[in-house]
Amino acid sequence: MSTTATAYLLLGSNLGDRAALLQEAREQLAATAGNILAASALYETAAWGLEDQPAFLNQALAIQTALPAGQLLAQCLAAERQAGRERRERWGSRTLDVDILLYGPEIIAQPGLAVPHPRLAERRFALVPLAEIAAQLLHPELGLSIAQLLDQCPDPLPVRPWPGNL
């Protein structure tokens, strides 16, 4: 009997046709990683870390997956590669970024994979779309809901609904 987990992913793009790149990533992840249960609206967000770059479009996904977390990460990285992601500098511009924010209630600390995402509680651009689809979900380490984390988030950068949302 196979087991499944609900994982929460954050998609982001600030190069090229951002909305199309996110759509392609959703389609690829649905084909390779599992069933998308929910998707937030798209949000335009100021760049975090290296702020002198174009704004990002971000979107949170809830995905039901039978893949172990490491294999899910491999599919996320494959989606990034397919979108032409080049890793030049930390927090730099990118065609696509796919982060695993949460993987069920699990706490994972492996080389190259930390779940929950270690900076989730500090990043408004991740919390706003995640709260849209999973506001009451509890962070497995902090014991607070996503809505509570958003209320307490110290990140002052703006996160706005993207005008291209239908």
N, CA, C and O of each residue as an XYZ file, in Angstrom:
664
protein
N       0.841     -1.179      0.000
C       0.000      0.000      0.000
C       0.887      1.243      0.000
O       1.772      1.380      0.844
N       0.647      2.143     -0.946
C       1.447      3.357     -1.004
C       0.813      4.423     -0.116
O      -0.406      4.490      0.041
N       1.663      5.236      0.447
C       1.169      6.332      1.272
C       1.358      7.624      0.507
O       2.232      7.738     -0.353
N       0.528      8.588      0.833
C       0.654      9.889      0.202
C       0.811     10.946      1.282
O       0.459     10.739      2.443
N       1.341     12.066      0.874
C       1.494     13.219      1.760
C       0.984     14.446      1.023
O       1.018     14.507     -0.206
N       0.517     15.405      1.777
C       0.201     16.705      1.193
C       1.400     17.599      1.417
O       1.792     17.876      2.551
N       1.969     18.040      0.323
C       3.123     18.938      0.372
C       2.670     20.315     -0.104
O       1.759     20.443     -0.922
N       3.324     21.328      0.422
C       3.043     22.707      0.026
C       4.296     23.262     -0.617
O       5.380     23.251     -0.033
N       4.120     23.750     -1.840
C       5.233     24.256     -2.634
C       5.037     25.746     -2.882
O       3.911     26.245     -2.887
N       6.135     26.441     -3.085
C       6.080     27.833     -3.514
C       6.783     27.939     -4.850
O       7.944     27.552     -4.985
N       6.075     28.466     -5.840
C       6.640     28.730     -7.148
C       6.961     30.214     -7.232
O       6.215     31.046     -6.716
N       8.064     30.543     -7.878
C       8.415     31.938     -8.069
C       9.162     32.134     -9.366
O       9.891     31.250     -9.817
N       8.977     33.310     -9.971
C       9.672     33.654    -11.207
C       9.790     35.163    -11.307
O       8.843     35.891    -11.009
N      10.974     35.636    -11.735
C      11.093     37.065    -12.006
C      11.831     37.358    -13.316
O      12.315     38.472    -13.519
N      11.917     36.383    -14.187
C      12.520     36.574    -15.509
C      11.592     35.983    -16.564
O      10.919     34.981    -16.324
N      11.564     36.616    -17.734
C      10.769     36.090    -18.832
C       9.284     36.286    -18.595
O       8.873     37.175    -17.849
N       8.471     35.437    -19.247
C       7.014     35.484    -19.081
C       6.679     34.742    -17.787
O       6.418     33.540    -17.787
N       6.695     35.484    -16.702
C       6.579     34.897    -15.364
C       5.331     34.039    -15.212
O       5.413     32.922    -14.701
N       4.185     34.535    -15.642
C       2.937     33.782    -15.479
C       2.974     32.482    -16.293
O       2.532     31.437    -15.817
N       3.497     32.551    -17.509
C       3.577     31.341    -18.339
C       4.530     30.328    -17.726
O       4.258     29.128    -17.756
N       5.644     30.794    -17.172
C       6.591     29.878    -16.533
C       5.957     29.184    -15.324
O       6.184     27.994    -15.103
N       5.170     29.917    -14.550
C       4.494     29.291    -13.409
C       3.457     28.280    -13.888
O       3.318     27.208    -13.299
N       2.722     28.615    -14.963
C       1.737     27.684    -15.521
C       2.429     26.404    -15.998
O       1.950     25.304    -15.720
N       3.539     26.539    -16.705
C       4.279     25.361    -17.181
C       4.771     24.521    -16.004
O       4.740     23.291    -16.062
N       5.224     25.179    -14.938
C       5.685     24.448    -13.759
C       4.537     23.683    -13.111
O       4.704     22.531    -12.712
N       3.373     24.319    -13.004
C       2.208     23.624    -12.435
C       1.883     22.375    -13.249
O       1.640     21.304    -12.694
N       1.882     22.528    -14.568
C       1.570     21.383    -15.431
C       2.606     20.280    -15.287
O       2.251     19.104    -15.202
N       3.879     20.645    -15.259
C       4.922     19.634    -15.129
C       4.831     18.928    -13.773
O       4.946     17.705    -13.701
N       4.627     19.691    -12.708
C       4.536     19.076    -11.370
C       3.304     18.190    -11.253
O       3.356     17.146    -10.602
N       2.197     18.589    -11.874
C       0.998     17.745    -11.859
C       1.256     16.426    -12.577
O       0.712     15.391    -12.192
N       2.084     16.459    -13.620
C       2.385     15.249    -14.392
C       3.427     14.362    -13.721
O       3.428     13.147    -13.922
N       4.320     14.961    -12.921
C       5.456     14.187    -12.400
C       5.466     14.003    -10.885
O       6.119     13.091    -10.379
N       4.750     14.859    -10.156
C       4.896     14.841     -8.700
C       3.625     14.471     -7.959
O       3.698     13.949     -6.847
N       2.471     14.722     -8.538
C       1.238     14.384     -7.839
C       0.088     15.277     -8.252
O       0.200     16.091     -9.168
N      -1.019     15.103     -7.554
C      -2.251     15.813     -7.854
C      -2.268     17.162     -7.143
O      -2.124     17.224     -5.922
N      -2.442     18.240     -7.901
C      -2.531     19.563     -7.291
C      -3.918     19.715     -6.677
O      -4.931     19.696     -7.376
N      -3.940     19.865     -5.357
C      -5.194     19.994     -4.612
C      -5.692     21.424     -4.567
O      -6.901     21.661     -4.570
N      -4.779     22.379     -4.525
C      -5.141     23.791     -4.442
C      -3.989     24.623     -4.971
O      -2.823     24.245     -4.865
N      -4.344     25.763     -5.543
C      -3.351     26.727     -6.018
C      -3.821     28.115     -5.617
O      -4.980     28.471     -5.829
N      -2.932     28.885     -5.045
C      -3.271     30.259     -4.699
C      -3.333     31.106     -5.965
O      -2.942     30.670     -7.048
N      -3.827     32.309     -5.800
C      -3.708     33.306     -6.850
C      -2.232     33.621     -7.037
O      -1.397     33.196     -6.239
N      -1.910     34.363     -8.084
C      -0.546     34.838     -8.282
C      -0.378     36.156     -7.524
O      -1.278     36.994     -7.485
N       0.783     36.306     -6.933
C       1.111     37.519     -6.184
C       2.392     38.108     -6.726
O       3.364     37.393     -6.971
N       2.389     39.413     -6.912
C       3.608     40.094     -7.307
C       4.298     40.566     -6.037
O       3.694     41.209     -5.178
N       5.572     40.232     -5.943
C       6.296     40.475     -4.701
C       7.647     41.105     -4.990
O       8.315     40.785     -5.973
N       8.019     41.997     -4.112
C       9.348     42.590     -4.210
C      10.389     41.504     -3.975
O      10.164     40.564     -3.213
N      11.521     41.644     -4.634
C      12.608     40.679     -4.452
C      13.120     40.731     -3.016
O      13.239     41.805     -2.427
N      13.420     39.567     -2.463
C      13.895     39.417     -1.090
C      15.358     39.015     -1.157
O      15.740     38.239     -2.032
N      16.166     39.514     -0.273
C      17.587     39.161     -0.279
C      18.355     40.146     -1.134
O      18.864     41.145     -0.626
N      18.443     39.881     -2.414
C      19.021     40.828     -3.369
C      17.861     41.625     -3.954
O      17.159     41.146     -4.845
N      17.665     42.829     -3.458
C      16.456     43.575     -3.799
C      16.547     44.329     -5.114
O      15.519     44.785     -5.615
N      17.742     44.481     -5.700
C      17.901     45.227     -6.941
C      17.717     44.286     -8.134
O      18.662     43.988     -8.864
N      16.466     43.825     -8.310
C      16.131     42.936     -9.413
C      14.628     43.032     -9.650
O      13.908     43.594     -8.825
N      14.147     42.490    -10.769
C      12.715     42.587    -11.062
C      11.858     41.902     -9.995
O      12.308     40.998     -9.291
N      10.603     42.366     -9.901
C       9.645     41.764     -8.963
C       9.336     40.328     -9.386
O       9.417     39.973    -10.562
N       8.984     39.527     -8.402
C       8.620     38.132     -8.625
C       7.115     37.975     -8.748
O       6.346     38.773     -8.212
N       6.710     36.945     -9.455
C       5.373     36.387     -9.296
C       5.554     35.142     -8.460
O       6.444     34.332     -8.722
N       4.705     34.987     -7.446
C       4.756     33.817     -6.578
C       3.384     33.174     -6.505
O       2.359     33.837     -6.660
N       3.383     31.871     -6.267
C       2.151     31.109     -6.114
C       2.435     29.907     -5.229
O       3.469     29.252     -5.362
N       1.505     29.626     -4.324
C       1.604     28.439     -3.475
C       0.721     27.334     -4.046
O      -0.357     27.592     -4.581
N       1.199     26.108     -3.922
C       0.449     24.924     -4.345
C       0.355     23.946     -3.190
O       1.298     23.793     -2.414
N      -0.782     23.290     -3.083
C      -0.916     22.104     -2.241
C      -0.953     20.930     -3.204
O      -1.756     20.912     -4.136
N      -0.089     19.951     -2.984
C       0.006     18.820     -3.898
C      -0.036     17.526     -3.100
O       0.679     17.368     -2.110
N      -0.878     16.609     -3.542
C      -0.915     15.280     -2.928
C       0.058     14.414     -3.712
O      -0.088     14.215     -4.918
N       1.049     13.907     -3.001
C       2.112     13.182     -3.678
C       2.387     11.852     -2.992
O       2.287     11.723     -1.772
N       2.735     10.874     -3.809
C       3.187      9.589     -3.290
C       4.712      9.548     -3.229
O       5.293      8.561     -2.780
N       5.352     10.619     -3.680
C       6.809     10.663     -3.691
C       7.356     10.982     -2.310
O       6.812     11.846     -1.623
N       8.410     10.311     -1.889
C       9.118     10.746     -0.683
C       9.654     12.160     -0.917
O       9.803     12.595     -2.059
N       9.939     12.860      0.160
C      10.341     14.262      0.062
C      11.558     14.460     -0.855
O      11.592     15.416     -1.629
N      12.537     13.587     -0.778
C      13.717     13.720     -1.624
C      13.394     13.589     -3.098
O      13.965     14.302     -3.924
N      12.480     12.681     -3.441
C      12.075     12.527     -4.841
C      11.217     13.703     -5.290
O      11.294     14.119     -6.446
N      10.399     14.242     -4.389
C       9.630     15.441     -4.713
C      10.578     16.598     -5.015
O      10.369     17.346     -5.970
N      11.617     16.741     -4.202
C      12.615     17.784     -4.455
C      13.241     17.594     -5.835
O      13.450     18.570     -6.555
N      13.540     16.364     -6.209
C      14.124     16.097     -7.524
C      13.187     16.557     -8.637
O      13.651     17.091     -9.645
N      11.881     16.362     -8.475
C      10.923     16.817     -9.489
C      10.835     18.345     -9.519
O      10.670     18.937    -10.586
N      10.946     18.982     -8.351
C      10.963     20.449     -8.299
C      12.179     20.995     -9.032
O      12.070     21.960     -9.789
N      13.331     20.386     -8.811
C      14.559     20.817     -9.480
C      14.493     20.558    -10.988
O      15.022     21.341    -11.777
N      13.844     19.459    -11.385
C      13.676     19.169    -12.809
C      12.796     20.233    -13.465
O      13.064     20.643    -14.594
N      11.755     20.681    -12.774
C      10.897     21.749    -13.309
C      11.699     23.036    -13.472
O      11.541     23.752    -14.461
N      12.563     23.326    -12.493
C      13.417     24.512    -12.606
C      14.330     24.409    -13.824
O      14.460     25.367    -14.587
N      14.957     23.258    -14.006
C      15.858     23.073    -15.155
C      15.105     23.219    -16.471
O      15.597     23.850    -17.407
N      13.907     22.632    -16.539
C      13.123     22.722    -17.772
C      12.785     24.171    -18.098
O      12.677     24.530    -19.271
N      12.617     25.006    -17.079
C      12.308     26.426    -17.278
C      13.562     27.253    -17.552
O      13.478     28.472    -17.703
N      14.721     26.602    -17.618
C      15.954     27.314    -17.935
C      16.619     27.982    -16.749
O      17.390     28.926    -16.919
N      16.332     27.509    -15.561
C      16.928     28.109    -14.353
C      18.439     27.948    -14.374
O      18.963     26.862    -14.619
N      19.120     29.037    -14.115
C      20.571     29.025    -13.952
C      20.877     29.556    -12.565
O      20.393     30.623    -12.185
N      21.667     28.828    -11.815
C      22.030     29.230    -10.454
C      23.344     29.993    -10.501
O      24.422     29.398    -10.497
N      23.241     31.321    -10.543
C      24.433     32.163    -10.628
C      24.797     32.771     -9.290
O      25.967     32.792     -8.907
N      23.785     33.273     -8.569
C      24.055     33.877     -7.270
C      22.868     33.618     -6.354
O      21.728     33.511     -6.806
N      23.154     33.519     -5.062
C      22.111     33.262     -4.085
C      21.102     34.407     -4.105
O      21.473     35.581     -4.087
N      19.842     34.052     -4.143
C      18.715     34.987     -4.163
C      18.681     35.837     -5.420
O      18.034     36.883     -5.444
N      19.372     35.398     -6.466
C      19.403     36.168     -7.706
C      18.143     35.949     -8.533
O      17.266     35.165     -8.173
N      18.081     36.667     -9.655
C      16.958     36.532    -10.586
C      16.895     35.106    -11.114
O      17.915     34.426    -11.228
N      15.670     34.661    -11.439
C      15.527     33.298    -11.942
C      14.244     33.144    -12.749
O      13.242     33.815    -12.504
N      14.312     32.245    -13.709
C      13.121     31.940    -14.495
C      12.108     31.185    -13.650
O      10.902     31.389    -13.787
N      12.604     30.305    -12.770
C      11.709     29.521    -11.932
C      12.431     29.081    -10.670
O      13.589     28.665    -10.701
N      11.719     29.186     -9.570
C      12.188     28.668     -8.291
C      11.032     27.863     -7.716
O       9.904     28.353     -7.665
N      11.294     26.650     -7.287
C      10.265     25.814     -6.659
C      10.819     25.346     -5.325
O      11.797     24.600     -5.271
N      10.185     25.792     -4.251
C      10.601     25.406     -2.903
C       9.550     24.525     -2.256
O       8.350     24.756     -2.410
N      10.008     23.508     -1.526
C       9.109     22.731     -0.682
C       9.005     23.491      0.641
O       9.985     23.606      1.377
N       7.816     24.004      0.933
C       7.603     24.727      2.185
C       7.314     23.762      3.324
O       7.890     23.868      4.407
N       6.415     22.821      3.066
C       5.995     21.838      4.070
C       5.746     20.510      3.367
O       5.341     20.472      2.205
N       5.995     19.428      4.087
C       5.736     18.085      3.570
C       4.985     17.349      4.669
O       5.591     16.741      5.551
N       3.649     17.412      4.604
C       2.830     16.857      5.683
C       3.294     17.450      7.007
O       3.695     18.613      7.052
N       3.247     16.676      8.078
C       3.719     17.169      9.376
C       5.202     16.892      9.613
O       5.698     17.066     10.726
N       5.903     16.464      8.577
C       7.277     15.996      8.756
C       8.271     17.130      8.966
O       8.113     18.237      8.452
N       9.288     16.812      9.733
C      10.452     17.669      9.915
C      11.617     16.893      9.311
O      11.948     15.797      9.764
N      12.233     17.473      8.287
C      13.280     16.783      7.538
C      14.532     17.650      7.548
O      14.485     18.830      7.200
N      15.636     17.061      7.945
C      16.928     17.759      7.918
C      17.932     16.830      7.257
O      18.536     15.979      7.910
N      18.102     17.005      5.956
C      19.038     16.204      5.172
C      19.908     17.160      4.373
O      19.511     18.304      4.152
N      21.067     16.732      3.939
C      21.862     17.599      3.061
C      21.039     17.983      1.827
O      20.564     17.109      1.102
N      20.875     19.256      1.594
C      20.132     19.739      0.441
C      18.634     19.802      0.613
O      17.938     20.238     -0.305
N      18.102     19.384      1.757
C      16.652     19.402      1.965
C      16.336     19.658      3.434
O      16.654     18.855      4.310
N      15.703     20.796      3.672
C      15.241     21.144      5.019
C      13.764     21.492      4.925
O      13.379     22.432      4.229
N      12.941     20.726      5.630
C      11.499     20.931      5.650
C      11.050     20.850      7.096
O      11.431     19.918      7.805
N      10.244     21.812      7.554
C       9.717     22.979      6.869
C      10.841     23.874      6.357
O      11.962     23.855      6.864
N      10.501     24.661      5.334
C      11.496     25.582      4.783
C      12.025     26.442      5.925
O      11.236     27.035      6.661
N      13.341     26.521      6.087
C      13.912     27.172      7.266
C      13.572     28.652      7.424
O      13.620     29.167      8.541
N      13.234     29.341      6.353
C      12.940     30.771      6.460
C      11.479     31.098      6.162
O      11.142     32.254      5.906
N      10.620     30.099      6.192
C       9.206     30.317      5.881
C       8.594     31.415      6.747
O       7.910     32.294      6.222
N       8.819     31.386      8.045
C       8.184     32.352      8.958
C       8.689     33.773      8.759
O       8.090     34.717      9.273
N       9.786     33.941      8.019
C      10.386     35.267      7.799
C      10.032     35.854      6.444
O      10.474     36.960      6.132
N       9.262     35.165      5.638
C       9.063     35.588      4.256
C       7.583     35.789      3.935
O       6.833     34.833      3.738
N       7.193     37.044      3.889
C       5.810     37.396      3.573
C       5.415     36.867      2.188
O       4.277     36.441      1.990
N       6.356     36.893      1.227
C       6.027     36.446     -0.132
C       5.656     34.969     -0.179
O       4.985     34.540     -1.118
N       6.070     34.186      0.802
C       5.675     32.778      0.881
C       4.421     32.613      1.729
O       3.546     31.812      1.398
N       4.331     33.359      2.811
C       3.209     33.207      3.742
C       1.878     33.695      3.170
O       0.842     33.079      3.422
N       1.885     34.788      2.405
C       0.618     35.314      1.873
C      -0.066     34.296      0.961
O      -1.231     33.971      1.191
N       0.621     33.776     -0.076
C      -0.080     32.783     -0.907
C      -0.370     31.480     -0.165
O      -1.394     30.844     -0.416
N       0.513     31.076      0.742
C       0.253     29.855      1.507
C      -0.961     30.033      2.410
O      -1.766     29.111      2.547
N      -1.104     31.199      3.024
C      -2.263     31.452      3.890
C      -3.565     31.418      3.091
O      -4.615     31.065      3.628
N      -3.499     31.781      1.821
C      -4.711     31.746      0.992
C      -5.259     30.324      0.874
O      -6.474     30.129      0.853
N      -4.372     29.333      0.797
C      -4.833     27.949      0.579
C      -4.757     27.083      1.833
O      -5.328     25.993      1.857
N      -4.058     27.551      2.885
C      -3.873     26.699      4.072
C      -3.661     27.537      5.334
O      -2.712     27.307      6.083
N      -4.535     28.496      5.564
C      -4.345     29.440      6.673
C      -4.279     28.758      8.035
O      -3.547     29.213      8.914
N      -5.027     27.681      8.226
C      -5.092     27.038      9.537
C      -4.083     25.902      9.717
O      -3.990     25.313     10.794
N      -3.343     25.603      8.674
C      -2.319     24.552      8.747
C      -1.267     24.932      9.784
O      -0.817     26.076      9.832
N      -0.881     23.971     10.606
C       0.113     24.237     11.648
C       1.523     23.960     11.150
O       1.785     22.947     10.502
N       2.416     24.873     11.462
C       3.836     24.691     11.192
C       4.334     23.615     12.155
O       4.192     23.783     13.366
N       4.914     22.513     11.665
C       5.247     21.390     12.547
C       6.322     21.666     13.588
O       6.392     20.958     14.593
N       7.150     22.661     13.380
C       8.169     22.996     14.386
C       7.706     24.100     15.321
O       7.944     24.035     16.527
N       7.054     25.100     14.780
C       6.703     26.278     15.570
C       5.351     26.148     16.282
O       5.086     26.862     17.249
N       4.495     25.229     15.798
C       3.200     25.015     16.435
C       2.214     26.149     16.215
O       1.199     26.218     16.907
N       2.482     27.027     15.281
C       1.592     28.135     14.960
C       0.990     27.907     13.580
O       1.599     27.263     12.726
N      -0.211     28.442     13.369
C      -0.830     28.319     12.056
C      -0.139     29.257     11.070
O       0.564     30.189     11.459
N      -0.354     28.990      9.808
C       0.204     29.855      8.766
C      -0.348     31.274      8.937
O       0.388     32.246      8.767
N      -1.633     31.399      9.270
C      -2.215     32.729      9.499
C      -1.513     33.437     10.658
O      -1.246     34.635     10.573
N      -1.213     32.719     11.730
C      -0.513     33.321     12.869
C       0.899     33.742     12.471
O       1.362     34.817     12.852
N       1.580     32.895     11.706
C       2.925     33.252     11.242
C       2.878     34.508     10.373
O       3.748     35.373     10.479
N       1.868     34.607      9.520
C       1.729     35.790      8.672
C       1.503     37.036      9.525
O       2.088     38.087      9.265
N       0.651     36.914     10.544
C       0.391     38.056     11.439
C       1.666     38.523     12.137
O       1.823     39.712     12.414
N       2.570     37.598     12.420
C       3.795     37.912     13.163
C       5.002     38.157     12.258
O       6.091     38.449     12.753
N       4.828     38.043     10.948
C       5.960     38.092     10.018
C       6.662     39.451     10.071
O       6.017     40.489      9.924
N       7.975     39.448     10.281
C       8.722     40.706     10.350
C       9.065     41.303      8.977
O       9.551     42.432      8.908
N       8.825     40.576      7.899
C       9.195     41.011      6.549
C       8.295     42.177      6.121
O       7.077     42.017      6.046
N       8.886     43.357      5.839
C       8.078     44.516      5.454
C       7.813     44.636      3.951
O       7.090     45.538      3.527
N       8.386     43.744      3.140
C       8.274     43.891      1.691
C       6.834     43.647      1.218
O       6.142     42.775      1.745
N       6.389     44.422      0.222
C       5.001     44.304     -0.237
C       4.742     43.015     -1.017
O       5.599     42.519     -1.749
N       3.532     42.496     -0.834
C       3.041     41.329     -1.564
C       1.641     41.715     -2.026
O       0.744     41.921     -1.208
N       1.458     41.813     -3.340
C       0.188     42.307     -3.886
C      -0.410     41.285     -4.847
O       0.323     40.625     -5.583
N      -1.745     41.148     -4.847
C      -2.365     40.308     -5.878
C      -1.959     40.811     -7.254
O      -1.967     42.014     -7.513
N      -1.608     39.896     -8.122
C      -1.174     40.254     -9.460
C      -2.384     40.653    -10.298
O      -3.393     39.947    -10.297
N      -2.299     41.765    -11.007
C      -3.461     42.206    -11.804
C      -3.876     41.202    -12.889
O      -5.009     41.248    -13.370
N      -2.973     40.302    -13.275
C      -3.314     39.313    -14.301
C      -4.173     38.175    -13.809
O      -4.603     37.350    -14.616
N      -4.448     38.091    -12.490
C      -5.335     37.046    -11.973
C      -6.731     37.235    -12.557
O      -7.192     38.366    -12.716
N      -7.391     36.151    -12.872
C      -8.751     36.238    -13.393
C      -9.765     36.196    -12.289
O     -10.966     36.258    -12.551
